[in-house]
Amino acid sequence: MGRELARWNTLCVLLRHMNKILLIILAIFLPPAAVAAKSGISQQFWINLILTLLFFVPGMIHALIVVI
């Protein structure tokens, strides 16, 4: 029972890290999608969408701040 629980905890930690890595990759290529995946269609999403449409790099930086 103890080994199974340890394996399950390890798997959960690994999946959380993989999720964060995928969000970071998404924030680099599609910043509004990363913000929407992290916080939903909220004020942060609209701010990021405007930043990305005006200038891509500020939108990417904002997405990385929200995701991390």
PDB file of N, H, CA, C and O in Angstrom:
ATOM      1  N   MET A   1       0.813  -1.197   0.000  1.00  0.00           N
ATOM      2  CA  MET A   1       0.000   0.000   0.000  1.00  0.00           C
ATOM      3  C   MET A   1       0.859   1.266   0.000  1.00  0.00           C
ATOM      4  O   MET A   1       0.542   2.236  -0.689  1.00  0.00           O
ATOM      5  N   GLY A   2       1.935   1.252   0.766  1.00  0.00           N
ATOM      6  H   GLY A   2       2.192   0.464   1.326  1.00  0.00           H
ATOM      7  CA  GLY A   2       2.806   2.415   0.847  1.00  0.00           C
ATOM      8  C   GLY A   2       3.514   2.713  -0.465  1.00  0.00           C
ATOM      9  O   GLY A   2       3.676   3.874  -0.840  1.00  0.00           O
ATOM     10  N   ARG A   3       3.936   1.657  -1.165  1.00  0.00           N
ATOM     11  H   ARG A   3       3.804   0.713  -0.860  1.00  0.00           H
ATOM     12  CA  ARG A   3       4.617   1.858  -2.447  1.00  0.00           C
ATOM     13  C   ARG A   3       3.669   2.431  -3.486  1.00  0.00           C
ATOM     14  O   ARG A   3       4.050   3.302  -4.268  1.00  0.00           O
ATOM     15  N   GLU A   4       2.435   1.944  -3.496  1.00  0.00           N
ATOM     16  H   GLU A   4       2.125   1.236  -2.861  1.00  0.00           H
ATOM     17  CA  GLU A   4       1.448   2.443  -4.455  1.00  0.00           C
ATOM     18  C   GLU A   4       1.160   3.916  -4.213  1.00  0.00           C
ATOM     19  O   GLU A   4       1.037   4.689  -5.163  1.00  0.00           O
ATOM     20  N   LEU A   5       1.053   4.306  -2.958  1.00  0.00           N
ATOM     21  H   LEU A   5       1.153   3.678  -2.186  1.00  0.00           H
ATOM     22  CA  LEU A   5       0.811   5.697  -2.616  1.00  0.00           C
ATOM     23  C   LEU A   5       1.993   6.577  -3.035  1.00  0.00           C
ATOM     24  O   LEU A   5       1.796   7.686  -3.531  1.00  0.00           O
ATOM     25  N   ALA A   6       3.196   6.092  -2.840  1.00  0.00           N
ATOM     26  H   ALA A   6       3.355   5.191  -2.437  1.00  0.00           H
ATOM     27  CA  ALA A   6       4.386   6.842  -3.249  1.00  0.00           C
ATOM     28  C   ALA A   6       4.429   6.998  -4.766  1.00  0.00           C
ATOM     29  O   ALA A   6       4.772   8.068  -5.270  1.00  0.00           O
ATOM     30  N   ARG A   7       4.087   5.945  -5.491  1.00  0.00           N
ATOM     31  H   ARG A   7       3.808   5.076  -5.082  1.00  0.00           H
ATOM     32  CA  ARG A   7       4.046   6.042  -6.960  1.00  0.00           C
ATOM     33  C   ARG A   7       2.994   7.035  -7.411  1.00  0.00           C
ATOM     34  O   ARG A   7       3.227   7.822  -8.329  1.00  0.00           O
ATOM     35  N   TRP A   8       1.836   7.000  -6.768  1.00  0.00           N
ATOM     36  H   TRP A   8       1.647   6.360  -6.023  1.00  0.00           H
ATOM     37  CA  TRP A   8       0.750   7.909  -7.132  1.00  0.00           C
ATOM     38  C   TRP A   8       1.163   9.365  -6.878  1.00  0.00           C
ATOM     39  O   TRP A   8       0.895  10.235  -7.707  1.00  0.00           O
ATOM     40  N   ASN A   9       1.805   9.632  -5.753  1.00  0.00           N
ATOM     41  H   ASN A   9       2.022   8.926  -5.079  1.00  0.00           H
ATOM     42  CA  ASN A   9       2.270  10.987  -5.442  1.00  0.00           C
ATOM     43  C   ASN A   9       3.315  11.450  -6.447  1.00  0.00           C
ATOM     44  O   ASN A   9       3.300  12.605  -6.872  1.00  0.00           O
ATOM     45  N   THR A  10       4.220  10.555  -6.827  1.00  0.00           N
ATOM     46  H   THR A  10       4.232   9.617  -6.482  1.00  0.00           H
ATOM     47  CA  THR A  10       5.237  10.896  -7.824  1.00  0.00           C
ATOM     48  C   THR A  10       4.594  11.220  -9.161  1.00  0.00           C
ATOM     49  O   THR A  10       5.003  12.167  -9.834  1.00  0.00           O
ATOM     50  N   LEU A  11       3.600  10.452  -9.549  1.00  0.00           N
ATOM     51  H   LEU A  11       3.268   9.683  -9.003  1.00  0.00           H
ATOM     52  CA  LEU A  11       2.897  10.690 -10.805  1.00  0.00           C
ATOM     53  C   LEU A  11       2.174  12.026 -10.786  1.00  0.00           C
ATOM     54  O   LEU A  11       2.192  12.753 -11.780  1.00  0.00           O
ATOM     55  N   CYS A  12       1.543  12.357  -9.678  1.00  0.00           N
ATOM     56  H   CYS A  12       1.528  11.767  -8.871  1.00  0.00           H
ATOM     57  CA  CYS A  12       0.839  13.637  -9.561  1.00  0.00           C
ATOM     58  C   CYS A  12       1.799  14.818  -9.668  1.00  0.00           C
ATOM     59  O   CYS A  12       1.492  15.809 -10.331  1.00  0.00           O
ATOM     60  N   VAL A  13       2.939  14.720  -9.029  1.00  0.00           N
ATOM     61  H   VAL A  13       3.188  13.916  -8.490  1.00  0.00           H
ATOM     62  CA  VAL A  13       3.941  15.787  -9.099  1.00  0.00           C
ATOM     63  C   VAL A  13       4.457  15.934 -10.527  1.00  0.00           C
ATOM     64  O   VAL A  13       4.620  17.054 -11.012  1.00  0.00           O
ATOM     65  N   LEU A  14       4.713  14.820 -11.203  1.00  0.00           N
ATOM     66  H   LEU A  14       4.579  13.911 -10.809  1.00  0.00           H
ATOM     67  CA  LEU A  14       5.188  14.851 -12.580  1.00  0.00           C
ATOM     68  C   LEU A  14       4.161  15.495 -13.505  1.00  0.00           C
ATOM     69  O   LEU A  14       4.524  16.290 -14.371  1.00  0.00           O
ATOM     70  N   LEU A  15       2.898  15.163 -13.334  1.00  0.00           N
ATOM     71  H   LEU A  15       2.603  14.517 -12.630  1.00  0.00           H
ATOM     72  CA  LEU A  15       1.845  15.745 -14.175  1.00  0.00           C
ATOM     73  C   LEU A  15       1.704  17.241 -13.937  1.00  0.00           C
ATOM     74  O   LEU A  15       1.454  17.990 -14.881  1.00  0.00           O
ATOM     75  N   ARG A  16       1.859  17.695 -12.691  1.00  0.00           N
ATOM     76  H   ARG A  16       2.062  17.087 -11.924  1.00  0.00           H
ATOM     77  CA  ARG A  16       1.791  19.128 -12.418  1.00  0.00           C
ATOM     78  C   ARG A  16       2.925  19.876 -13.107  1.00  0.00           C
ATOM     79  O   ARG A  16       2.712  20.962 -13.646  1.00  0.00           O
ATOM     80  N   HIS A  17       4.127  19.307 -13.097  1.00  0.00           N
ATOM     81  H   HIS A  17       4.300  18.425 -12.659  1.00  0.00           H
ATOM     82  CA  HIS A  17       5.261  19.947 -13.764  1.00  0.00           C
ATOM     83  C   HIS A  17       5.066  19.949 -15.274  1.00  0.00           C
ATOM     84  O   HIS A  17       5.389  20.935 -15.936  1.00  0.00           O
ATOM     85  N   MET A  18       4.546  18.865 -15.825  1.00  0.00           N
ATOM     86  H   MET A  18       4.283  18.064 -15.287  1.00  0.00           H
ATOM     87  CA  MET A  18       4.302  18.807 -17.269  1.00  0.00           C
ATOM     88  C   MET A  18       3.260  19.834 -17.676  1.00  0.00           C
ATOM     89  O   MET A  18       3.383  20.454 -18.733  1.00  0.00           O
ATOM     90  N   ASN A  19       2.235  20.022 -16.853  1.00  0.00           N
ATOM     91  H   ASN A  19       2.135  19.518 -15.994  1.00  0.00           H
ATOM     92  CA  ASN A  19       1.209  21.009 -17.141  1.00  0.00           C
ATOM     93  C   ASN A  19       1.810  22.409 -17.176  1.00  0.00           C
ATOM     94  O   ASN A  19       1.487  23.203 -18.059  1.00  0.00           O
ATOM     95  N   LYS A  20       2.678  22.710 -16.224  1.00  0.00           N
ATOM     96  H   LYS A  20       2.940  22.065 -15.507  1.00  0.00           H
ATOM     97  CA  LYS A  20       3.312  24.030 -16.178  1.00  0.00           C
ATOM     98  C   LYS A  20       4.219  24.245 -17.394  1.00  0.00           C
ATOM     99  O   LYS A  20       4.249  25.336 -17.963  1.00  0.00           O
ATOM    100  N   ILE A  21       4.952  23.211 -17.787  1.00  0.00           N
ATOM    101  H   ILE A  21       4.928  22.324 -17.324  1.00  0.00           H
ATOM    102  CA  ILE A  21       5.826  23.315 -18.961  1.00  0.00           C
ATOM    103  C   ILE A  21       5.002  23.559 -20.215  1.00  0.00           C
ATOM    104  O   ILE A  21       5.373  24.387 -21.047  1.00  0.00           O
ATOM    105  N   LEU A  22       3.888  22.850 -20.361  1.00  0.00           N
ATOM    106  H   LEU A  22       3.587  22.178 -19.685  1.00  0.00           H
ATOM    107  CA  LEU A  22       3.027  23.061 -21.525  1.00  0.00           C
ATOM    108  C   LEU A  22       2.439  24.470 -21.535  1.00  0.00           C
ATOM    109  O   LEU A  22       2.319  25.077 -22.600  1.00  0.00           O
ATOM    110  N   LEU A  23       2.072  24.996 -20.375  1.00  0.00           N
ATOM    111  H   LEU A  23       2.169  24.503 -19.510  1.00  0.00           H
ATOM    112  CA  LEU A  23       1.560  26.363 -20.310  1.00  0.00           C
ATOM    113  C   LEU A  23       2.637  27.382 -20.676  1.00  0.00           C
ATOM    114  O   LEU A  23       2.339  28.390 -21.318  1.00  0.00           O
ATOM    115  N   ILE A  24       3.868  27.135 -20.281  1.00  0.00           N
ATOM    116  H   ILE A  24       4.109  26.317 -19.759  1.00  0.00           H
ATOM    117  CA  ILE A  24       4.959  28.051 -20.634  1.00  0.00           C
ATOM    118  C   ILE A  24       5.196  28.033 -22.140  1.00  0.00           C
ATOM    119  O   ILE A  24       5.376  29.087 -22.750  1.00  0.00           O
ATOM    120  N   ILE A  25       5.198  26.856 -22.740  1.00  0.00           N
ATOM    121  H   ILE A  25       5.052  26.000 -22.245  1.00  0.00           H
ATOM    122  CA  ILE A  25       5.364  26.758 -24.199  1.00  0.00           C
ATOM    123  C   ILE A  25       4.214  27.465 -24.906  1.00  0.00           C
ATOM    124  O   ILE A  25       4.429  28.184 -25.881  1.00  0.00           O
ATOM    125  N   LEU A  26       2.999  27.262 -24.417  1.00  0.00           N
ATOM    126  H   LEU A  26       2.824  26.678 -23.625  1.00  0.00           H
ATOM    127  CA  LEU A  26       1.843  27.924 -25.006  1.00  0.00           C
ATOM    128  C   LEU A  26       1.934  29.437 -24.836  1.00  0.00           C
ATOM    129  O   LEU A  26       1.525  30.183 -25.725  1.00  0.00           O
ATOM    130  N   ALA A  27       2.466  29.897 -23.707  1.00  0.00           N
ATOM    131  H   ALA A  27       2.798  29.290 -22.985  1.00  0.00           H
ATOM    132  CA  ALA A  27       2.611  31.339 -23.465  1.00  0.00           C
ATOM    133  C   ALA A  27       3.591  31.972 -24.438  1.00  0.00           C
ATOM    134  O   ALA A  27       3.461  33.153 -24.762  1.00  0.00           O
ATOM    135  N   ILE A  28       4.557  31.220 -24.902  1.00  0.00           N
ATOM    136  H   ILE A  28       4.662  30.261 -24.639  1.00  0.00           H
ATOM    137  CA  ILE A  28       5.528  31.757 -25.843  1.00  0.00           C
ATOM    138  C   ILE A  28       4.920  31.878 -27.239  1.00  0.00           C
ATOM    139  O   ILE A  28       5.155  32.868 -27.932  1.00  0.00           O
ATOM    140  N   PHE A  29       4.143  30.882 -27.657  1.00  0.00           N
ATOM    141  H   PHE A  29       3.952  30.078 -27.094  1.00  0.00           H
ATOM    142  CA  PHE A  29       3.630  30.873 -29.031  1.00  0.00           C
ATOM    143  C   PHE A  29       2.227  31.469 -29.162  1.00  0.00           C
ATOM    144  O   PHE A  29       1.941  32.136 -30.155  1.00  0.00           O
ATOM    145  N   LEU A  30       1.354  31.245 -28.191  1.00  0.00           N
ATOM    146  H   LEU A  30       1.586  30.702 -27.384  1.00  0.00           H
ATOM    147  CA  LEU A  30      -0.014  31.778 -28.207  1.00  0.00           C
ATOM    148  C   LEU A  30      -0.361  32.343 -26.830  1.00  0.00           C
ATOM    149  O   LEU A  30      -1.062  31.699 -26.050  1.00  0.00           O
ATOM    150  N   PRO A  31       0.131  33.544 -26.535  1.00  0.00           N
ATOM    151  CA  PRO A  31      -0.040  34.087 -25.187  1.00  0.00           C
ATOM    152  C   PRO A  31      -1.490  34.150 -24.691  1.00  0.00           C
ATOM    153  O   PRO A  31      -1.739  33.764 -23.549  1.00  0.00           O
ATOM    154  N   PRO A  32      -2.463  34.620 -25.496  1.00  0.00           N
ATOM    155  CA  PRO A  32      -3.833  34.663 -24.957  1.00  0.00           C
ATOM    156  C   PRO A  32      -4.392  33.275 -24.619  1.00  0.00           C
ATOM    157  O   PRO A  32      -5.168  33.136 -23.673  1.00  0.00           O
ATOM    158  N   ALA A  33      -4.011  32.266 -25.372  1.00  0.00           N
ATOM    159  H   ALA A  33      -3.381  32.379 -26.141  1.00  0.00           H
ATOM    160  CA  ALA A  33      -4.488  30.912 -25.088  1.00  0.00           C
ATOM    161  C   ALA A  33      -3.929  30.407 -23.754  1.00  0.00           C
ATOM    162  O   ALA A  33      -4.632  29.733 -23.001  1.00  0.00           O
ATOM    163  N   ALA A  34      -2.692  30.726 -23.469  1.00  0.00           N
ATOM    164  H   ALA A  34      -2.121  31.273 -24.081  1.00  0.00           H
ATOM    165  CA  ALA A  34      -2.090  30.304 -22.193  1.00  0.00           C
ATOM    166  C   ALA A  34      -2.771  30.987 -21.016  1.00  0.00           C
ATOM    167  O   ALA A  34      -3.037  30.356 -19.992  1.00  0.00           O
ATOM    168  N   VAL A  35      -3.053  32.275 -21.163  1.00  0.00           N
ATOM    169  H   VAL A  35      -2.837  32.787 -21.994  1.00  0.00           H
ATOM    170  CA  VAL A  35      -3.726  33.005 -20.078  1.00  0.00           C
ATOM    171  C   VAL A  35      -5.143  32.472 -19.893  1.00  0.00           C
ATOM    172  O   VAL A  35      -5.608  32.328 -18.762  1.00  0.00           O
ATOM    173  N   ALA A  36      -5.830  32.179 -20.989  1.00  0.00           N
ATOM    174  H   ALA A  36      -5.453  32.295 -21.908  1.00  0.00           H
ATOM    175  CA  ALA A  36      -7.185  31.629 -20.890  1.00  0.00           C
ATOM    176  C   ALA A  36      -7.169  30.258 -20.236  1.00  0.00           C
ATOM    177  O   ALA A  36      -8.070  29.934 -19.462  1.00  0.00           O
ATOM    178  N   ALA A  37      -6.160  29.445 -20.531  1.00  0.00           N
ATOM    179  H   ALA A  37      -5.428  29.708 -21.159  1.00  0.00           H
ATOM    180  CA  ALA A  37      -6.063  28.120 -19.919  1.00  0.00           C
ATOM    181  C   ALA A  37      -5.774  28.222 -18.428  1.00  0.00           C
ATOM    182  O   ALA A  37      -6.233  27.387 -17.649  1.00  0.00           O
ATOM    183  N   LYS A  38      -5.025  29.230 -18.030  1.00  0.00           N
ATOM    184  H   LYS A  38      -4.653  29.909 -18.663  1.00  0.00           H
ATOM    185  CA  LYS A  38      -4.654  29.384 -16.613  1.00  0.00           C
ATOM    186  C   LYS A  38      -5.759  30.049 -15.795  1.00  0.00           C
ATOM    187  O   LYS A  38      -6.094  29.579 -14.708  1.00  0.00           O
ATOM    188  N   SER A  39      -6.332  31.151 -16.316  1.00  0.00           N
ATOM    189  H   SER A  39      -6.059  31.534 -17.199  1.00  0.00           H
ATOM    190  CA  SER A  39      -7.266  31.929 -15.496  1.00  0.00           C
ATOM    191  C   SER A  39      -8.650  32.080 -16.114  1.00  0.00           C
ATOM    192  O   SER A  39      -9.494  32.784 -15.559  1.00  0.00           O
ATOM    193  N   GLY A  40      -8.898  31.442 -17.235  1.00  0.00           N
ATOM    194  H   GLY A  40      -8.212  30.870 -17.685  1.00  0.00           H
ATOM    195  CA  GLY A  40     -10.208  31.556 -17.878  1.00  0.00           C
ATOM    196  C   GLY A  40     -10.326  32.872 -18.632  1.00  0.00           C
ATOM    197  O   GLY A  40      -9.365  33.633 -18.747  1.00  0.00           O
ATOM    198  N   ILE A  41     -11.530  33.120 -19.146  1.00  0.00           N
ATOM    199  H   ILE A  41     -12.311  32.501 -19.052  1.00  0.00           H
ATOM    200  CA  ILE A  41     -11.772  34.371 -19.872  1.00  0.00           C
ATOM    201  C   ILE A  41     -12.067  35.443 -18.820  1.00  0.00           C
ATOM    202  O   ILE A  41     -13.217  35.731 -18.489  1.00  0.00           O
ATOM    203  N   SER A  42     -10.995  36.009 -18.319  1.00  0.00           N
ATOM    204  H   SER A  42     -10.061  35.776 -18.588  1.00  0.00           H
ATOM    205  CA  SER A  42     -11.102  36.998 -17.251  1.00  0.00           C
ATOM    206  C   SER A  42     -10.484  38.306 -17.720  1.00  0.00           C
ATOM    207  O   SER A  42     -10.163  38.474 -18.896  1.00  0.00           O
ATOM    208  N   GLN A  43     -10.325  39.215 -16.790  1.00  0.00           N
ATOM    209  H   GLN A  43     -10.585  39.078 -15.834  1.00  0.00           H
ATOM    210  CA  GLN A  43      -9.695  40.497 -17.102  1.00  0.00           C
ATOM    211  C   GLN A  43      -8.258  40.286 -17.585  1.00  0.00           C
ATOM    212  O   GLN A  43      -7.795  40.990 -18.482  1.00  0.00           O
ATOM    213  N   GLN A  44      -7.561  39.329 -17.000  1.00  0.00           N
ATOM    214  H   GLN A  44      -7.937  38.756 -16.271  1.00  0.00           H
ATOM    215  CA  GLN A  44      -6.182  39.032 -17.419  1.00  0.00           C
ATOM    216  C   GLN A  44      -6.141  38.617 -18.889  1.00  0.00           C
ATOM    217  O   GLN A  44      -5.229  39.001 -19.621  1.00  0.00           O
ATOM    218  N   PHE A  45      -7.127  37.836 -19.315  1.00  0.00           N
ATOM    219  H   PHE A  45      -7.868  37.525 -18.720  1.00  0.00           H
ATOM    220  CA  PHE A  45      -7.185  37.407 -20.711  1.00  0.00           C
ATOM    221  C   PHE A  45      -7.333  38.605 -21.640  1.00  0.00           C
ATOM    222  O   PHE A  45      -6.620  38.704 -22.639  1.00  0.00           O
ATOM    223  N   TRP A  46      -8.244  39.511 -21.326  1.00  0.00           N
ATOM    224  H   TRP A  46      -8.823  39.431 -20.515  1.00  0.00           H
ATOM    225  CA  TRP A  46      -8.482  40.662 -22.200  1.00  0.00           C
ATOM    226  C   TRP A  46      -7.267  41.589 -22.239  1.00  0.00           C
ATOM    227  O   TRP A  46      -6.926  42.120 -23.296  1.00  0.00           O
ATOM    228  N   ILE A  47      -6.622  41.781 -21.106  1.00  0.00           N
ATOM    229  H   ILE A  47      -6.899  41.349 -20.247  1.00  0.00           H
ATOM    230  CA  ILE A  47      -5.395  42.587 -21.088  1.00  0.00           C
ATOM    231  C   ILE A  47      -4.342  41.939 -21.982  1.00  0.00           C
ATOM    232  O   ILE A  47      -3.674  42.615 -22.763  1.00  0.00           O
ATOM    233  N   ASN A  48      -4.205  40.620 -21.854  1.00  0.00           N
ATOM    234  H   ASN A  48      -4.748  40.071 -21.219  1.00  0.00           H
ATOM    235  CA  ASN A  48      -3.207  39.926 -22.654  1.00  0.00           C
ATOM    236  C   ASN A  48      -3.550  39.958 -24.136  1.00  0.00           C
ATOM    237  O   ASN A  48      -2.656  40.100 -24.971  1.00  0.00           O
ATOM    238  N   LEU A  49      -4.800  39.831 -24.470  1.00  0.00           N
ATOM    239  H   LEU A  49      -5.526  39.716 -23.792  1.00  0.00           H
ATOM    240  CA  LEU A  49      -5.206  39.879 -25.872  1.00  0.00           C
ATOM    241  C   LEU A  49      -4.875  41.229 -26.492  1.00  0.00           C
ATOM    242  O   LEU A  49      -4.374  41.293 -27.615  1.00  0.00           O
ATOM    243  N   ILE A  50      -5.152  42.304 -25.770  1.00  0.00           N
ATOM    244  H   ILE A  50      -5.559  42.252 -24.858  1.00  0.00           H
ATOM    245  CA  ILE A  50      -4.836  43.646 -26.274  1.00  0.00           C
ATOM    246  C   ILE A  50      -3.327  43.829 -26.407  1.00  0.00           C
ATOM    247  O   ILE A  50      -2.853  44.353 -27.416  1.00  0.00           O
ATOM    248  N   LEU A  51      -2.572  43.402 -25.399  1.00  0.00           N
ATOM    249  H   LEU A  51      -2.957  42.977 -24.580  1.00  0.00           H
ATOM    250  CA  LEU A  51      -1.114  43.512 -25.482  1.00  0.00           C
ATOM    251  C   LEU A  51      -0.558  42.715 -26.659  1.00  0.00           C
ATOM    252  O   LEU A  51       0.342  43.179 -27.360  1.00  0.00           O
ATOM    253  N   THR A  52      -1.093  41.524 -26.870  1.00  0.00           N
ATOM    254  H   THR A  52      -1.823  41.147 -26.300  1.00  0.00           H
ATOM    255  CA  THR A  52      -0.602  40.682 -27.955  1.00  0.00           C
ATOM    256  C   THR A  52      -0.961  41.276 -29.309  1.00  0.00           C
ATOM    257  O   THR A  52      -0.152  41.223 -30.235  1.00  0.00           O
ATOM    258  N   LEU A  53      -2.152  41.837 -29.444  1.00  0.00           N
ATOM    259  H   LEU A  53      -2.810  41.880 -28.692  1.00  0.00           H
ATOM    260  CA  LEU A  53      -2.554  42.425 -30.723  1.00  0.00           C
ATOM    261  C   LEU A  53      -1.760  43.694 -31.038  1.00  0.00           C
ATOM    262  O   LEU A  53      -1.449  43.962 -32.198  1.00  0.00           O
ATOM    263  N   LEU A  54      -1.433  44.473 -30.006  1.00  0.00           N
ATOM    264  H   LEU A  54      -1.685  44.255 -29.063  1.00  0.00           H
ATOM    265  CA  LEU A  54      -0.659  45.689 -30.227  1.00  0.00           C
ATOM    266  C   LEU A  54       0.807  45.364 -30.504  1.00  0.00           C
ATOM    267  O   LEU A  54       1.371  45.778 -31.516  1.00  0.00           O
ATOM    268  N   PHE A  55       1.402  44.622 -29.593  1.00  0.00           N
ATOM    269  H   PHE A  55       0.943  44.285 -28.771  1.00  0.00           H
ATOM    270  CA  PHE A  55       2.800  44.223 -29.717  1.00  0.00           C
ATOM    271  C   PHE A  55       2.917  42.819 -29.151  1.00  0.00           C
ATOM    272  O   PHE A  55       2.461  42.569 -28.035  1.00  0.00           O
ATOM    273  N   PHE A  56       3.507  41.913 -29.883  1.00  0.00           N
ATOM    274  H   PHE A  56       3.877  42.117 -30.790  1.00  0.00           H
ATOM    275  CA  PHE A  56       3.526  40.509 -29.486  1.00  0.00           C
ATOM    276  C   PHE A  56       4.353  40.259 -28.225  1.00  0.00           C
ATOM    277  O   PHE A  56       3.933  39.503 -27.348  1.00  0.00           O
ATOM    278  N   VAL A  57       5.519  40.885 -28.129  1.00  0.00           N
ATOM    279  H   VAL A  57       5.860  41.498 -28.841  1.00  0.00           H
ATOM    280  CA  VAL A  57       6.440  40.617 -27.023  1.00  0.00           C
ATOM    281  C   VAL A  57       5.847  41.000 -25.662  1.00  0.00           C
ATOM    282  O   VAL A  57       5.971  40.211 -24.726  1.00  0.00           O
ATOM    283  N   PRO A  58       5.211  42.165 -25.499  1.00  0.00           N
ATOM    284  CA  PRO A  58       4.590  42.453 -24.196  1.00  0.00           C
ATOM    285  C   PRO A  58       3.489  41.452 -23.832  1.00  0.00           C
ATOM    286  O   PRO A  58       3.320  41.111 -22.662  1.00  0.00           O
ATOM    287  N   GLY A  59       2.750  40.989 -24.827  1.00  0.00           N
ATOM    288  H   GLY A  59       2.887  41.267 -25.778  1.00  0.00           H
ATOM    289  CA  GLY A  59       1.735  39.973 -24.565  1.00  0.00           C
ATOM    290  C   GLY A  59       2.355  38.673 -24.094  1.00  0.00           C
ATOM    291  O   GLY A  59       1.825  38.006 -23.206  1.00  0.00           O
ATOM    292  N   MET A  60       3.485  38.317 -24.697  1.00  0.00           N
ATOM    293  H   MET A  60       3.915  38.859 -25.419  1.00  0.00           H
ATOM    294  CA  MET A  60       4.184  37.101 -24.300  1.00  0.00           C
ATOM    295  C   MET A  60       4.725  37.237 -22.870  1.00  0.00           C
ATOM    296  O   MET A  60       4.616  36.302 -22.077  1.00  0.00           O
ATOM    297  N   ILE A  61       5.300  38.382 -22.542  1.00  0.00           N
ATOM    298  H   ILE A  61       5.389  39.142 -23.186  1.00  0.00           H
ATOM    299  CA  ILE A  61       5.837  38.605 -21.196  1.00  0.00           C
ATOM    300  C   ILE A  61       4.706  38.557 -20.169  1.00  0.00           C
ATOM    301  O   ILE A  61       4.849  37.943 -19.112  1.00  0.00           O
ATOM    302  N   HIS A  62       3.603  39.193 -20.477  1.00  0.00           N
ATOM    303  H   HIS A  62       3.487  39.692 -21.336  1.00  0.00           H
ATOM    304  CA  HIS A  62       2.456  39.171 -19.561  1.00  0.00           C
ATOM    305  C   HIS A  62       1.941  37.747 -19.364  1.00  0.00           C
ATOM    306  O   HIS A  62       1.608  37.355 -18.246  1.00  0.00           O
ATOM    307  N   ALA A  63       1.876  36.981 -20.438  1.00  0.00           N
ATOM    308  H   ALA A  63       2.147  37.300 -21.346  1.00  0.00           H
ATOM    309  CA  ALA A  63       1.412  35.587 -20.332  1.00  0.00           C
ATOM    310  C   ALA A  63       2.349  34.767 -19.461  1.00  0.00           C
ATOM    311  O   ALA A  63       1.895  33.957 -18.653  1.00  0.00           O
ATOM    312  N   LEU A  64       3.638  34.968 -19.614  1.00  0.00           N
ATOM    313  H   LEU A  64       4.007  35.627 -20.270  1.00  0.00           H
ATOM    314  CA  LEU A  64       4.601  34.231 -18.783  1.00  0.00           C
ATOM    315  C   LEU A  64       4.457  34.606 -17.313  1.00  0.00           C
ATOM    316  O   LEU A  64       4.586  33.750 -16.438  1.00  0.00           O
ATOM    317  N   ILE A  65       4.189  35.885 -17.037  1.00  0.00           N
ATOM    318  H   ILE A  65       4.085  36.581 -17.748  1.00  0.00           H
ATOM    319  CA  ILE A  65       3.991  36.313 -15.647  1.00  0.00           C
ATOM    320  C   ILE A  65       2.738  35.653 -15.072  1.00  0.00           C
ATOM    321  O   ILE A  65       2.746  35.199 -13.927  1.00  0.00           O
ATOM    322  N   VAL A  66       1.675  35.597 -15.850  1.00  0.00           N
ATOM    323  H   VAL A  66       1.669  35.965 -16.780  1.00  0.00           H
ATOM    324  CA  VAL A  66       0.424  35.002 -15.368  1.00  0.00           C
ATOM    325  C   VAL A  66       0.590  33.500 -15.163  1.00  0.00           C
ATOM    326  O   VAL A  66       0.108  32.953 -14.171  1.00  0.00           O
ATOM    327  N   VAL A  67       1.266  32.836 -16.087  1.00  0.00           N
ATOM    328  H   VAL A  67       1.658  33.281 -16.893  1.00  0.00           H
ATOM    329  CA  VAL A  67       1.400  31.373 -16.027  1.00  0.00           C
ATOM    330  C   VAL A  67       2.345  30.956 -14.910  1.00  0.00           C
ATOM    331  O   VAL A  67       2.076  29.991 -14.194  1.00  0.00           O
ATOM    332  N   ILE A  68       3.440  31.670 -14.761  1.00  0.00           N
ATOM    333  H   ILE A  68       3.658  32.453 -15.343  1.00  0.00           H
ATOM    334  CA  ILE A  68       4.439  31.296 -13.740  1.00  0.00           C
ATOM    335  C   ILE A  68       3.988  31.853 -12.420  1.00  0.00           C
ATOM    336  O   ILE A  68       4.665  31.669 -11.408  1.00  0.00           O
TER     337      ILE A  68
END
